[in-house]
Amino acid sequence: MEKFSAVAIEQLLMQLQSSEQGLTETLAQSRLQLQKSKEKTESRFHREFKLLIRQFSNPLVFLLIVAVILSAILGETSDTIIILSILLATGLLSFFQERNAGRAVERLQELIKKKAEVLRDGNSKEILAEDIVAGDILLLSAGNIIPADCRIISSNELHVNESSVTGESYPVEKQTGVVDDDATLSSKYNCLWKGTSVISGTAKVLVVNTGSDTLFGQMQKSLSKQPETAFEQGIRKFGYFLLQITLVLSVILLAVNIYFKRPLFDSILFSLAIAVGMAPELLPAIMTFAMSAGAKRMLKKKVIVKKLSSIFNFGEVNVLCTDKTGTITEGTVTVKDVVDISKESNDELKRFAFLNASLQNGFANPMDDALKALNIDISGYEKINEIPYDFIRRRLTVSVKKDNQYIIISKGAVSNILTICSSYKNEQDVIEPLDSIKDKVQQQYAALSEGGLRVIGICYRTGDSEKITKESEIDMIFGGFILLEDPLKESAIASLKKLREQQVETKIITGDNRYIARYTAEKIGFNNPVILCGDELNKMSPEALKIKAKETNVFAEIEPHQKERIVITLQSCGMTVAYMGDGINDVAAIHAADTGISVNDAVDVAKEAADFVLLEKDLSVLSDGIYEGRKSFANSMKYILINTGATFGTMCSMAGASLLLPFLPMLPKQILLTNFLTDFPFLYVASDNVDEDQMAKPGKWSLKTIRAFMIVFGIHTTVFDFITFFVLYNYFHLKNSSFQTGWFLESTITQLLIVFIIRTRKSFMKSKPSKWLLITSIICLVVTILLPVSPFANLLGLRLANFQQVVAIVLILIGYVITANLLKIVFFRTVEKQIS
């Protein structure tokens, strides 16, 4: 239904065969089936079939398949079958690994699907947001993401953030009514749009459009993809870099072989086989497996991963920005007392605070929950109206009526409450001007806060009508203070210490005042904490804030838009920032951070914006998540370094040998077989053990380091390959299959051994590999050694010349392992010195 703002709500209900009691379950299920068929959701079979095809869609692999088929036509059928079999086995290996990882991720995503409260057959129930259909009746409250285009049936002080569809950042008020269909989007106060979110109030609404029929669904078709993470950008650049080298090397090889008048098809197959051997064809499978394995480990640590690629960003985090409530403190706020300006407990003010908290319809928060627990008798009071809390006024106002007298009650940040007050009631209950005691009030406020209490101001006055607006918040009587306690978590100090050991700096960003912020910071171990307040931050230039933000421990009295500015400023200082929040006021900062984190009981909009959702709001859980992120990052980097170091060197050796030898140094099928045998254990690098000293600091993607590693280890591998060439060709005088067998053994075994050398930054004898990496490597090593004496030797062109050849290769391999281990230690020490 395209236009529905001008249709009476009763007529809309009739058109959608619904009522204010909701759809019947039978009709809802029928519409859901129709909706799913219309949306054409891709089945798992189709997704996995496309994944399988993608394994063989590499242009280099496709060209190789074409070449071997042409070779078969010319009579080389055995080579064709062998090469195609190896390619098929490699593709299937990658497919099964990536498919299994993808299925594991799907199961994780099921845990955090959005839900909505609907009426069905007159009863309220919670269903998945994706199962909502036209005609459903939704019950909305603060923090909900609106899952469909709707019309309002009834509402109570409903304010909605429509920035995702209108660009307007300030919340708009919504209510029932009829609006012309030609009115602008922002003028349709009776409609709600999918993708927007409820800031405050409640509503009962009728679903009109769902899925792609919604305004947001139509906009999504033209929206750009999500921005790449830093790791994704690095991987893409690495892929282009390797592709350039591969293509240049392959073209040069082909040209040289043709120049020396070697068989055309053999030359083409050889060049393509080298290209396929150098291409990191397992990279997508390794990345997906590393991420899904990390996600499963994180789930055990009570962290749900929403966006897989963010795991690597988590591993790079070196600054954590977090609120103190629920992370550093218990989050279980209790009311210590409600006092007047003489710091005496006041029952009237307690009643006013209870009325304000219990009658408001905004988003739930620990402070109001604590006040509701006072359970004061308010019989005789009737709620008339309210002005919801917002992050500019920083106060909440409720209007009540008793005995035909209107009372307006406001509570909020003390400074914001004082701005709307003009008087106070002295000890004799006489109203006097507030200006005479403002300094005293500020001193009391500071003293209470410095004692570790969260202090909220409360004021009131009599009203003269039912309707109240923001303009009604004037000439109030300052009542006193609501004193709240939120004790520190016992685990907070240990958790912060653990984060420091992981070289993650914690910065507290809070809306609380500077006094309690300082008290909290000192209690958790910050000596002489540097505190920056919101009013000071507003006056700073971007350049000055960059300098100040780096040294600041606590940002206090911060407004929501300032949180985002702090995160962006820290990023501009070269820091990788994680932001943890659970409220509507945290959403912009969660979006801006490199890693956005929320909790399972957060408002919908915060969870939607986050990359990770914690099942438990605790810094120790976060520390575990960072650990797993670093493990995934480290293991992915292992594969990249192994692939660039050993493989690049081997392929360069092949290129050099083909120029110097009168025959091909290795047959195309042997190159691909080497590739297959080494790929198998490579898959288990993703779940390998990681040394603790490598986990102690954030990982950093550096293409410069990868290039340097590739050159250094490529040269090292090439040197030993040429030693092998010299021994086989000049000393043993081996040619063709005998030579190719010797180099096949040396090349394959060095690539299997280099895994154990590069997987650790210390001596490989001092680091324990994972069980499956060790087992698969041993199996492939045994297979490699047995192939030249197996029944398949002739088919593969393998033939051992003599025992002396084997002894020579073993000695070369021993020399390779010893020197590679020493070279690696020197390389990483040099890199670490340059970084530091």
VENGIBEL-V332268 format. One record per residue. N is the residue number from 1. RES is the residue in three letters. PHI is phi as a letter, one per 40 degrees, with the letter a starting at -180 (* if undefined). OMEGA is omega in whole degrees, -180 to 180 (NA if undefined). Layout:
N:RES:PHI:OMEGA + N:RES:PHI:OMEGA
This chain:
1:MET:*:-174 + 2:GLU:c:-176 + 3:LYS:b:-177 + 4:PHE:a:-178 + 5:SER:c:-176 + 6:ALA:c:-179 + 7:VAL:c:178 + 8:ALA:c:-175 + 9:ILE:c:179 + 10:GLU:c:180 + 11:GLN:c:178 + 12:LEU:c:178 + 13:LEU:c:179 + 14:MET:c:-179 + 15:GLN:c:-179 + 16:LEU:c:179 + 17:GLN:f:-178 + 18:SER:b:177 + 19:SER:a:-180 + 20:GLU:c:175 + 21:GLN:c:177 + 22:GLY:g:178 + 23:LEU:c:168 + 24:THR:c:-179 + 25:GLU:c:-179 + 26:THR:c:-179 + 27:LEU:c:180 + 28:ALA:c:-180 + 29:GLN:c:178 + 30:SER:c:180 + 31:ARG:c:179 + 32:LEU:c:178 + 33:GLN:c:179 + 34:LEU:c:-179 + 35:GLN:c:-179 + 36:LYS:c:179 + 37:SER:c:179 + 38:LYS:c:-178 + 39:GLU:c:178 + 40:LYS:f:177 + 41:THR:c:-177 + 42:GLU:c:-179 + 43:SER:c:178 + 44:ARG:c:-179 + 45:PHE:d:-179 + 46:HIS:c:179 + 47:ARG:c:-176 + 48:GLU:c:176 + 49:PHE:c:178 + 50:LYS:c:177 + 51:LEU:c:179 + 52:LEU:c:179 + 53:ILE:c:-177 + 54:ARG:c:180 + 55:GLN:c:-177 + 56:PHE:b:-177 + 57:SER:c:175 + 58:ASN:d:-178 + 59:PRO:d:-180 + 60:LEU:c:179 + 61:VAL:c:-180 + 62:PHE:c:179 + 63:LEU:c:179 + 64:LEU:c:178 + 65:ILE:c:178 + 66:VAL:c:-178 + 67:ALA:c:-178 + 68:VAL:c:176 + 69:ILE:c:176 + 70:LEU:c:178 + 71:SER:c:179 + 72:ALA:c:179 + 73:ILE:c:-180 + 74:LEU:c:172 + 75:GLY:h:-179 + 76:GLU:c:-173 + 77:THR:c:-177 + 78:SER:c:178 + 79:ASP:c:-180 + 80:THR:c:-179 + 81:ILE:c:-179 + 82:ILE:c:-178 + 83:ILE:c:180 + 84:LEU:c:179 + 85:SER:c:180 + 86:ILE:c:179 + 87:LEU:c:179 + 88:LEU:c:-180 + 89:ALA:c:179 + 90:THR:c:180 + 91:GLY:c:-179 + 92:LEU:c:178 + 93:LEU:d:179 + 94:SER:c:-178 + 95:PHE:c:-177 + 96:PHE:c:179 + 97:GLN:c:-178 + 98:GLU:c:179 + 99:ARG:c:-180 + 100:ASN:c:178 + 101:ALA:c:179 + 102:GLY:c:179 + 103:ARG:c:178 + 104:ALA:c:179 + 105:VAL:c:178 + 106:GLU:d:-180 + 107:ARG:c:178 + 108:LEU:c:-178 + 109:GLN:c:179 + 110:GLU:c:-176 + 111:LEU:c:-173 + 112:ILE:b:177 + 113:LYS:c:-180 + 114:LYS:c:179 + 115:LYS:b:180 + 116:ALA:a:178 + 117:GLU:c:-178 + 118:VAL:b:171 + 119:LEU:b:174 + 120:ARG:b:-178 + 121:ASP:f:177 + 122:GLY:g:-178 + 123:ASN:b:178 + 124:SER:c:177 + 125:LYS:a:180 + 126:GLU:b:179 + 127:ILE:b:175 + 128:LEU:c:-179 + 129:ALA:d:-179 + 130:GLU:c:-180 + 131:ASP:c:177 + 132:ILE:c:-179 + 133:VAL:b:177 + 134:ALA:d:-179 + 135:GLY:h:177 + 136:ASP:c:173 + 137:ILE:b:-180 + 138:LEU:b:173 + 139:LEU:b:-174 + 140:LEU:b:174 + 141:SER:a:-176 + 142:ALA:d:179 + 143:GLY:g:-179 + 144:ASN:c:167 + 145:ILE:c:-178 + 146:ILE:c:-170 + 147:PRO:c:-177 + 148:ALA:a:172 + 149:ASP:c:-171 + 150:CYS:b:168 + 151:ARG:b:-177 + 152:ILE:c:175 + 153:ILE:c:176 + 154:SER:a:-179 + 155:SER:a:178 + 156:ASN:b:179 + 157:GLU:f:-176 + 158:LEU:c:176 + 159:HIS:b:-172 + 160:VAL:b:173 + 161:ASN:c:-177 + 162:GLU:b:-175 + 163:SER:d:-178 + 164:SER:c:-180 + 165:VAL:b:-178 + 166:THR:b:-176 + 167:GLY:g:-180 + 168:GLU:c:-174 + 169:SER:c:-177 + 170:TYR:c:-179 + 171:PRO:d:179 + 172:VAL:b:179 + 173:GLU:c:-179 + 174:LYS:b:179 + 175:GLN:a:179 + 176:THR:c:178 + 177:GLY:i:178 + 178:VAL:b:-178 + 179:VAL:b:180 + 180:ASP:d:-179 + 181:ASP:c:-179 + 182:ASP:c:179 + 183:ALA:c:179 + 184:THR:c:-178 + 185:LEU:d:-177 + 186:SER:c:-179 + 187:SER:c:-176 + 188:LYS:c:-175 + 189:TYR:c:-178 + 190:ASN:c:-177 + 191:CYS:b:173 + 192:LEU:b:-175 + 193:TRP:b:178 + 194:LYS:d:178 + 195:GLY:g:174 + 196:THR:c:-175 + 197:SER:a:-179 + 198:VAL:c:179 + 199:ILE:c:179 + 200:SER:a:179 + 201:GLY:g:179 + 202:THR:b:179 + 203:ALA:a:171 + 204:LYS:b:-171 + 205:VAL:b:179 + 206:LEU:b:178 + 207:VAL:c:-180 + 208:VAL:b:-180 + 209:ASN:b:178 + 210:THR:b:173 + 211:GLY:f:-177 + 212:SER:c:178 + 213:ASP:c:-179 + 214:THR:c:177 + 215:LEU:c:-180 + 216:PHE:c:179 + 217:GLY:c:178 + 218:GLN:c:179 + 219:MET:c:-176 + 220:GLN:d:-178 + 221:LYS:c:-178 + 222:SER:b:-179 + 223:LEU:c:177 + 224:SER:c:179 + 225:LYS:c:177 + 226:GLN:c:179 + 227:PRO:c:180 + 228:GLU:c:171 + 229:THR:c:180 + 230:ALA:c:-179 + 231:PHE:c:179 + 232:GLU:c:178 + 233:GLN:c:179 + 234:GLY:c:179 + 235:ILE:c:-179 + 236:ARG:c:180 + 237:LYS:c:178 + 238:PHE:c:179 + 239:GLY:c:178 + 240:TYR:c:-179 + 241:PHE:c:-179 + 242:LEU:c:180 + 243:LEU:c:179 + 244:GLN:c:180 + 245:ILE:c:-178 + 246:THR:d:-177 + 247:LEU:c:-179 + 248:VAL:c:-179 + 249:LEU:c:-178 + 250:SER:c:-180 + 251:VAL:c:178 + 252:ILE:c:179 + 253:LEU:d:-179 + 254:LEU:c:-179 + 255:ALA:c:-179 + 256:VAL:c:-180 + 257:ASN:c:177 + 258:ILE:c:179 + 259:TYR:c:179 + 260:PHE:c:174 + 261:LYS:f:174 + 262:ARG:c:-176 + 263:PRO:d:-174 + 264:LEU:d:-176 + 265:PHE:c:177 + 266:ASP:c:180 + 267:SER:c:179 + 268:ILE:c:-179 + 269:LEU:c:-180 + 270:PHE:c:-180 + 271:SER:c:-180 + 272:LEU:c:179 + 273:ALA:c:177 + 274:ILE:c:179 + 275:ALA:c:179 + 276:VAL:c:-180 + 277:GLY:c:-179 + 278:MET:c:-177 + 279:ALA:c:180 + 280:PRO:c:-173 + 281:GLU:c:180 + 282:LEU:c:-175 + 283:LEU:d:179 + 284:PRO:d:-180 + 285:ALA:c:179 + 286:ILE:c:-179 + 287:MET:c:-178 + 288:THR:c:-180 + 289:PHE:c:179 + 290:ALA:c:-178 + 291:MET:c:-178 + 292:SER:c:176 + 293:ALA:c:177 + 294:GLY:c:180 + 295:ALA:c:179 + 296:LYS:c:178 + 297:ARG:c:179 + 298:MET:c:180 + 299:LEU:c:177 + 300:LYS:c:178 + 301:LYS:c:175 + 302:LYS:g:175 + 303:VAL:b:177 + 304:ILE:c:-179 + 305:VAL:c:178 + 306:LYS:c:179 + 307:LYS:b:-171 + 308:LEU:d:-174 + 309:SER:c:179 + 310:SER:c:178 + 311:ILE:d:-179 + 312:PHE:c:175 + 313:ASN:c:178 + 314:PHE:d:180 + 315:GLY:c:-179 + 316:GLU:c:-174 + 317:VAL:d:174 + 318:ASN:b:174 + 319:VAL:b:176 + 320:LEU:b:174 + 321:CYS:b:-177 + 322:THR:a:170 + 323:ASP:c:180 + 324:LYS:c:-175 + 325:THR:c:177 + 326:GLY:g:177 + 327:THR:b:178 + 328:ILE:c:175 + 329:THR:b:-177 + 330:GLU:c:-178 + 331:GLY:g:178 + 332:THR:b:-175 + 333:VAL:c:175 + 334:THR:b:179 + 335:VAL:c:177 + 336:LYS:c:179 + 337:ASP:a:169 + 338:VAL:b:-171 + 339:VAL:b:175 + 340:ASP:c:-175 + 341:ILE:c:175 + 342:SER:c:-178 + 343:LYS:g:177 + 344:GLU:c:179 + 345:SER:d:-173 + 346:ASN:b:-176 + 347:ASP:c:180 + 348:GLU:c:178 + 349:LEU:c:176 + 350:LYS:c:-179 + 351:ARG:c:180 + 352:PHE:c:179 + 353:ALA:c:179 + 354:PHE:c:178 + 355:LEU:c:-178 + 356:ASN:c:-176 + 357:ALA:c:-172 + 358:SER:c:-177 + 359:LEU:c:-178 + 360:GLN:c:-177 + 361:ASN:b:180 + 362:GLY:c:-177 + 363:PHE:c:-179 + 364:ALA:c:178 + 365:ASN:a:-175 + 366:PRO:d:-178 + 367:MET:c:179 + 368:ASP:c:177 + 369:ASP:c:179 + 370:ALA:c:180 + 371:LEU:c:178 + 372:LYS:c:-179 + 373:ALA:c:177 + 374:LEU:c:174 + 375:ASN:f:-179 + 376:ILE:c:179 + 377:ASP:c:179 + 378:ILE:b:178 + 379:SER:c:-177 + 380:GLY:g:178 + 381:TYR:c:179 + 382:GLU:b:178 + 383:LYS:c:180 + 384:ILE:b:-174 + 385:ASN:a:175 + 386:GLU:a:171 + 387:ILE:b:-173 + 388:PRO:d:175 + 389:TYR:c:168 + 390:ASP:b:-170 + 391:PHE:c:173 + 392:ILE:b:177 + 393:ARG:c:-179 + 394:ARG:f:176 + 395:ARG:a:180 + 396:LEU:b:-178 + 397:THR:b:178 + 398:VAL:b:176 + 399:SER:b:179 + 400:VAL:b:-179 + 401:LYS:b:174 + 402:LYS:a:180 + 403:ASP:f:178 + 404:ASN:g:176 + 405:GLN:b:179 + 406:TYR:c:177 + 407:ILE:b:177 + 408:ILE:b:-177 + 409:ILE:b:177 + 410:SER:b:171 + 411:LYS:b:-179 + 412:GLY:i:179 + 413:ALA:d:-173 + 414:VAL:d:-179 + 415:SER:c:-180 + 416:ASN:c:176 + 417:ILE:c:-179 + 418:LEU:c:-179 + 419:THR:c:-178 + 420:ILE:b:-179 + 421:CYS:b:178 + 422:SER:b:-176 + 423:SER:a:175 + 424:TYR:a:180 + 425:LYS:b:-178 + 426:ASN:c:-175 + 427:GLU:c:177 + 428:GLN:c:-180 + 429:ASP:g:176 + 430:VAL:b:180 + 431:ILE:c:180 + 432:GLU:b:179 + 433:PRO:c:-177 + 434:LEU:c:-174 + 435:ASP:d:-176 + 436:SER:c:-177 + 437:ILE:b:-177 + 438:LYS:d:180 + 439:ASP:c:179 + 440:LYS:c:179 + 441:VAL:c:-180 + 442:GLN:c:179 + 443:GLN:c:178 + 444:GLN:c:179 + 445:TYR:d:-179 + 446:ALA:c:-178 + 447:ALA:c:179 + 448:LEU:c:-179 + 449:SER:c:180 + 450:GLU:c:176 + 451:GLY:c:176 + 452:GLY:g:179 + 453:LEU:c:171 + 454:ARG:c:-171 + 455:VAL:b:180 + 456:ILE:b:178 + 457:GLY:c:177 + 458:ILE:b:179 + 459:CYS:a:-176 + 460:TYR:a:169 + 461:ARG:a:175 + 462:THR:c:180 + 463:GLY:b:-179 + 464:ASP:b:178 + 465:SER:a:180 + 466:GLU:c:-175 + 467:LYS:c:173 + 468:ILE:b:177 + 469:THR:b:179 + 470:LYS:c:178 + 471:GLU:c:178 + 472:SER:c:-179 + 473:GLU:c:-176 + 474:ILE:a:178 + 475:ASP:f:180 + 476:MET:c:176 + 477:ILE:c:179 + 478:PHE:c:-177 + 479:GLY:c:-177 + 480:GLY:i:-171 + 481:PHE:b:168 + 482:ILE:c:-176 + 483:LEU:b:-176 + 484:LEU:b:177 + 485:GLU:b:174 + 486:ASP:a:-173 + 487:PRO:c:177 + 488:LEU:c:174 + 489:LYS:c:178 + 490:GLU:c:-177 + 491:SER:c:-172 + 492:ALA:c:-177 + 493:ILE:c:179 + 494:ALA:c:-179 + 495:SER:c:179 + 496:LEU:c:177 + 497:LYS:c:180 + 498:LYS:c:177 + 499:LEU:c:178 + 500:ARG:c:178 + 501:GLU:c:177 + 502:GLN:c:-179 + 503:GLN:g:174 + 504:VAL:b:180 + 505:GLU:c:180 + 506:THR:c:175 + 507:LYS:b:-179 + 508:ILE:c:176 + 509:ILE:b:-174 + 510:THR:b:174 + 511:GLY:c:-179 + 512:ASP:c:-177 + 513:ASN:c:-173 + 514:ARG:c:-176 + 515:TYR:c:179 + 516:ILE:c:177 + 517:ALA:c:178 + 518:ARG:c:180 + 519:TYR:d:-178 + 520:THR:c:-178 + 521:ALA:c:-180 + 522:GLU:c:-180 + 523:LYS:c:-177 + 524:ILE:c:170 + 525:GLY:h:175 + 526:PHE:c:177 + 527:ASN:c:-177 + 528:ASN:f:-176 + 529:PRO:c:176 + 530:VAL:c:-175 + 531:ILE:b:177 + 532:LEU:b:-178 + 533:CYS:c:-175 + 534:GLY:d:-179 + 535:ASP:c:177 + 536:GLU:c:-179 + 537:LEU:c:-179 + 538:ASN:c:-177 + 539:LYS:c:-173 + 540:MET:c:172 + 541:SER:c:178 + 542:PRO:d:-178 + 543:GLU:c:180 + 544:ALA:c:-180 + 545:LEU:c:178 + 546:LYS:d:-179 + 547:ILE:c:-176 + 548:LYS:c:-175 + 549:ALA:c:-178 + 550:LYS:c:-176 + 551:GLU:c:-177 + 552:THR:c:176 + 553:ASN:c:-175 + 554:VAL:b:172 + 555:PHE:b:-175 + 556:ALA:b:-180 + 557:GLU:f:-174 + 558:ILE:c:175 + 559:GLU:c:-175 + 560:PRO:d:-178 + 561:HIS:c:178 + 562:GLN:c:178 + 563:LYS:d:179 + 564:GLU:c:-180 + 565:ARG:c:179 + 566:ILE:c:-180 + 567:VAL:c:-178 + 568:ILE:c:179 + 569:THR:c:179 + 570:LEU:c:177 + 571:GLN:c:-180 + 572:SER:c:176 + 573:CYS:c:180 + 574:GLY:g:-180 + 575:MET:c:173 + 576:THR:c:-166 + 577:VAL:b:169 + 578:ALA:b:177 + 579:TYR:b:-179 + 580:MET:b:180 + 581:GLY:a:-177 + 582:ASP:b:-176 + 583:GLY:b:177 + 584:ILE:d:-178 + 585:ASN:c:-179 + 586:ASP:c:-169 + 587:VAL:d:-178 + 588:ALA:c:-180 + 589:ALA:c:177 + 590:ILE:c:178 + 591:HIS:c:-173 + 592:ALA:c:-174 + 593:ALA:c:174 + 594:ASP:c:178 + 595:THR:b:179 + 596:GLY:c:-175 + 597:ILE:b:174 + 598:SER:b:-179 + 599:VAL:b:-172 + 600:ASN:c:180 + 601:ASP:c:177 + 602:ALA:c:175 + 603:VAL:c:-175 + 604:ASP:d:-175 + 605:VAL:c:179 + 606:ALA:c:178 + 607:LYS:c:-180 + 608:GLU:c:-178 + 609:ALA:c:-171 + 610:ALA:c:172 + 611:ASP:c:-179 + 612:PHE:b:176 + 613:VAL:b:179 + 614:LEU:c:176 + 615:LEU:c:179 + 616:GLU:a:-177 + 617:LYS:c:-176 + 618:ASP:a:-178 + 619:LEU:c:179 + 620:SER:c:176 + 621:VAL:c:180 + 622:LEU:c:178 + 623:SER:c:177 + 624:ASP:c:179 + 625:GLY:c:177 + 626:ILE:c:179 + 627:TYR:d:-179 + 628:GLU:c:176 + 629:GLY:c:179 + 630:ARG:c:179 + 631:LYS:c:178 + 632:SER:c:179 + 633:PHE:c:-177 + 634:ALA:c:-178 + 635:ASN:c:177 + 636:SER:c:178 + 637:MET:c:177 + 638:LYS:d:-178 + 639:TYR:c:-178 + 640:ILE:c:-179 + 641:LEU:c:178 + 642:ILE:c:-177 + 643:ASN:c:-177 + 644:THR:c:-176 + 645:GLY:c:-174 + 646:ALA:c:-175 + 647:THR:c:-180 + 648:PHE:c:180 + 649:GLY:c:-180 + 650:THR:c:-179 + 651:MET:c:175 + 652:CYS:c:178 + 653:SER:c:178 + 654:MET:c:179 + 655:ALA:c:-180 + 656:GLY:c:-178 + 657:ALA:c:-178 + 658:SER:c:177 + 659:LEU:c:-173 + 660:LEU:c:-175 + 661:LEU:c:180 + 662:PRO:c:179 + 663:PHE:a:179 + 664:LEU:c:-177 + 665:PRO:c:176 + 666:MET:a:180 + 667:LEU:c:179 + 668:PRO:d:-179 + 669:LYS:c:178 + 670:GLN:c:176 + 671:ILE:c:-179 + 672:LEU:c:177 + 673:LEU:c:175 + 674:THR:d:179 + 675:ASN:d:-178 + 676:PHE:c:-177 + 677:LEU:c:180 + 678:THR:c:179 + 679:ASP:c:-174 + 680:PHE:d:177 + 681:PRO:c:179 + 682:PHE:d:-179 + 683:LEU:c:-177 + 684:TYR:c:172 + 685:VAL:c:-177 + 686:ALA:c:-179 + 687:SER:b:-177 + 688:ASP:c:173 + 689:ASN:c:178 + 690:VAL:b:-179 + 691:ASP:c:-178 + 692:GLU:c:-179 + 693:ASP:c:177 + 694:GLN:c:-180 + 695:MET:c:-173 + 696:ALA:c:-179 + 697:LYS:a:-177 + 698:PRO:c:173 + 699:GLY:c:178 + 700:LYS:b:177 + 701:TRP:c:179 + 702:SER:a:178 + 703:LEU:c:178 + 704:LYS:c:179 + 705:THR:c:-180 + 706:ILE:c:179 + 707:ARG:c:-180 + 708:ALA:c:179 + 709:PHE:c:-179 + 710:MET:c:-179 + 711:ILE:c:-177 + 712:VAL:c:-177 + 713:PHE:c:175 + 714:GLY:c:178 + 715:ILE:c:180 + 716:HIS:c:179 + 717:THR:c:-179 + 718:THR:c:179 + 719:VAL:d:-179 + 720:PHE:c:175 + 721:ASP:c:-180 + 722:PHE:c:172 + 723:ILE:c:177 + 724:THR:c:179 + 725:PHE:d:-176 + 726:PHE:c:-178 + 727:VAL:c:-176 + 728:LEU:c:-172 + 729:TYR:c:-175 + 730:ASN:c:-178 + 731:TYR:c:-179 + 732:PHE:c:180 + 733:HIS:f:-180 + 734:LEU:c:178 + 735:LYS:b:175 + 736:ASN:f:-170 + 737:SER:c:179 + 738:SER:c:177 + 739:PHE:c:-178 + 740:GLN:c:178 + 741:THR:c:179 + 742:GLY:d:-178 + 743:TRP:c:175 + 744:PHE:d:180 + 745:LEU:c:-178 + 746:GLU:c:-177 + 747:SER:c:-178 + 748:THR:c:-177 + 749:ILE:c:178 + 750:THR:c:179 + 751:GLN:c:176 + 752:LEU:c:-179 + 753:LEU:c:-177 + 754:ILE:c:177 + 755:VAL:d:-175 + 756:PHE:c:178 + 757:ILE:c:-174 + 758:ILE:c:-177 + 759:ARG:c:179 + 760:THR:b:-180 + 761:ARG:c:173 + 762:LYS:b:179 + 763:SER:d:-173 + 764:PHE:c:179 + 765:MET:c:-176 + 766:LYS:c:-177 + 767:SER:b:-176 + 768:LYS:c:177 + 769:PRO:c:177 + 770:SER:c:-175 + 771:LYS:d:-174 + 772:TRP:c:175 + 773:LEU:c:180 + 774:LEU:c:-177 + 775:ILE:c:-178 + 776:THR:c:179 + 777:SER:c:178 + 778:ILE:c:179 + 779:ILE:d:-179 + 780:CYS:c:177 + 781:LEU:c:179 + 782:VAL:c:179 + 783:VAL:c:-180 + 784:THR:d:-178 + 785:ILE:c:-176 + 786:LEU:c:-175 + 787:LEU:d:-179 + 788:PRO:c:180 + 789:VAL:b:-179 + 790:SER:c:177 + 791:PRO:c:-179 + 792:PHE:c:-173 + 793:ALA:d:-178 + 794:ASN:c:179 + 795:LEU:d:-177 + 796:LEU:c:179 + 797:GLY:g:-177 + 798:LEU:b:178 + 799:ARG:a:177 + 800:LEU:c:-178 + 801:ALA:c:-178 + 802:ASN:a:-178 + 803:PHE:c:180 + 804:GLN:d:178 + 805:GLN:c:-180 + 806:VAL:c:-180 + 807:VAL:c:-180 + 808:ALA:c:-180 + 809:ILE:c:179 + 810:VAL:c:179 + 811:LEU:c:178 + 812:ILE:c:-180 + 813:LEU:c:178 + 814:ILE:c:178 + 815:GLY:c:180 + 816:TYR:c:-178 + 817:VAL:c:-178 + 818:ILE:c:-177 + 819:THR:c:179 + 820:ALA:c:180 + 821:ASN:c:179 + 822:LEU:c:-179 + 823:LEU:c:180 + 824:LYS:c:-179 + 825:ILE:c:180 + 826:VAL:c:-178 + 827:PHE:c:-176 + 828:PHE:c:175 + 829:ARG:c:179 + 830:THR:c:179 + 831:VAL:c:-179 + 832:GLU:c:177 + 833:LYS:c:180 + 834:GLN:c:-180 + 835:ILE:c:-178 + 836:SER:c:NA
